């Protein structure tokens, strides 16, 4: 199993890669819209979708509750 430090490093890495993917996707969309290149537009949308997925996965772990259910 991975300790909490490894999890936090992994989350920061996922945030970094996700943010870079979204930025590259947006730049790709704007760059290919002028040309009308359909492959470039689809590839940019894939980058944006992957980046958003990584950013959502890098959030807090919802499976581990900091407060026990009996205390709620």
N, C-alpha and C positions, 0 to 999 in steps of 0.2 A: 504494500500500500504506500501511497505518497503522503508525506507529512504536510502540515499546513503551509510550510514555507514553499514546498514544491508546487502546491496548488496555487498559491498567490503568484508565483513566477509564471506559471502556465497561464493564469488569467491575464496577467499583464501582457504576455506575449500574444495571446489571442486578441486582446484589445488593439495592440499595435498592428498586427497583421490585418485585422478586420478594418481598422480605420484606413490603412494604406490601400486596401482593396477597394473600399468605397470611393476614396479620392481618385484612384486610378480609373475606376469605372465611370465616374462623373466626367473626368477629363476625356476619357475615350468616347463617351456619348457626345460631348460637345465637339470633339474633333472629327467624328465620323458623320455627324448630322449634315454638315456642309457638303460632304461628298456623296451622301446617300448610300453609303456602303452598309448593306444589310447584315453582313457577317460581323462587321465591327460593332454595330449596334447591339446585336445579340450577345456578342462576347462581352461587351461592356455591361449589359444587364446581368450576365452571369457573375461578373466581378462584383457588382453592387449587391446582388442577392447573397453571394458567398460572404461578403464583408458584413452584411447585416446579420446573417446567421452566426458568424463568429462573435460579433458584438453582443448578440443576445445570449449566446452560450457563455460569455465571459462574466456574466452577472453573478450575483450571489447564489450559492447552492441552496435550492429550495427544499431539498430532501432532508437536510439537517436542520432541525429546529433548535434555536438557542433557548427558547422557553418551552418547558415540557407541556404537553397537552393538558395535563391535570391542573396546571397552574393558570390556565386561561379562563 
